[in-house]
């Protein structure tokens, strides 16, 4: 995982899917614990998680040319044994 300042107040994160999943799972657990103690921080965290969920759904949406806001990137297809670097294709 790498974190870099993009501009004041904005951090750019580059991380693997597993790392992102761990961070989001921790945030969801923290939101549940906060909700039992105080509402304001829990509501803010719930808003952040809702924004994440909207963005994650955007990534899962199929790309639709000409539709603004449609996802343009999809997950790469699963690798086949012949996709390994140096593997021969006969």
C-alpha positions as CSV (number, residue, x, y, z in Angstrom):
1,X,0.0,0.0,0.0
2,X,1.2,3.5,-0.8
3,X,-0.2,6.8,0.4
4,X,0.7,10.1,-1.2
5,X,-0.5,13.7,-0.8
6,X,-2.4,14.6,-3.9
7,X,-3.1,18.1,-2.7
8,X,-3.8,19.7,0.8
9,X,-6.4,17.5,2.5
10,X,-6.5,14.9,-0.2
11,X,-4.5,11.6,0.1
12,X,-4.1,9.3,-2.9
13,X,-4.0,5.6,-1.9
14,X,-2.8,2.8,-4.1
15,X,-3.6,-0.6,-2.7
16,X,-4.5,-4.2,-3.5
17,X,-8.1,-5.3,-3.3
18,X,-7.3,-7.4,-0.2
19,X,-5.9,-4.3,1.6
20,X,-8.9,-2.2,0.6
21,X,-11.3,-5.0,1.8
22,X,-9.5,-5.1,5.2
23,X,-9.7,-1.3,5.6
24,X,-13.4,-1.2,4.7
25,X,-14.2,-4.2,7.0
26,X,-12.5,-2.4,9.8
27,X,-14.4,0.8,9.1
28,X,-17.7,-1.2,9.1
29,X,-16.8,-2.8,12.5
30,X,-15.9,0.6,13.9
31,X,-19.2,2.1,12.6
32,X,-21.1,-0.5,14.5
33,X,-19.1,0.1,17.7
34,X,-19.5,3.9,17.4
35,X,-23.2,3.6,16.8
36,X,-23.6,2.0,20.2
37,X,-21.7,4.9,21.9
38,X,-22.4,8.2,20.1
39,X,-24.4,9.1,17.0
40,X,-22.5,12.0,15.4
41,X,-19.2,10.1,14.7
42,X,-21.2,7.0,13.7
43,X,-23.3,9.0,11.3
44,X,-20.2,10.6,9.7
45,X,-18.6,7.2,9.2
46,X,-21.8,5.8,7.8
47,X,-21.8,8.6,5.2
48,X,-18.2,7.8,4.3
49,X,-19.1,4.1,3.9
50,X,-22.2,4.9,1.9
51,X,-20.0,7.0,-0.5
52,X,-17.6,4.0,-0.7
53,X,-20.5,1.7,-1.5
54,X,-21.7,4.0,-4.3
55,X,-18.2,4.1,-5.8
56,X,-17.7,0.4,-5.5
57,X,-21.0,-0.2,-7.3
58,X,-19.8,2.1,-10.1
59,X,-16.8,-0.1,-10.6
60,X,-18.9,-3.2,-10.8
61,X,-21.2,-1.6,-13.4
62,X,-20.6,-2.7,-17.0
63,X,-19.0,0.0,-19.2
64,X,-21.5,1.7,-21.4
65,X,-20.0,3.8,-24.2
66,X,-21.5,7.2,-24.4
67,X,-23.1,7.1,-20.9
68,X,-21.5,9.6,-18.6
69,X,-20.6,8.2,-15.3
70,X,-20.6,4.6,-16.5
71,X,-17.6,2.6,-15.4
72,X,-14.7,2.4,-17.9
73,X,-12.6,-0.1,-16.1
74,X,-13.4,-3.7,-15.3
75,X,-11.6,-6.3,-13.4
76,X,-9.0,-8.2,-15.5
77,X,-10.1,-11.7,-16.6
78,X,-8.7,-14.6,-14.7
79,X,-5.2,-15.7,-15.7
80,X,-4.8,-18.9,-17.6
81,X,-1.7,-21.0,-17.2
82,X,-0.7,-19.9,-20.7
83,X,-0.8,-16.2,-19.6
84,X,2.3,-16.6,-17.4
85,X,5.3,-14.7,-18.5
86,X,7.6,-17.0,-20.4
87,X,4.9,-19.7,-21.0
88,X,4.9,-21.0,-24.5
89,X,1.8,-20.7,-26.7
90,X,1.7,-23.6,-29.1
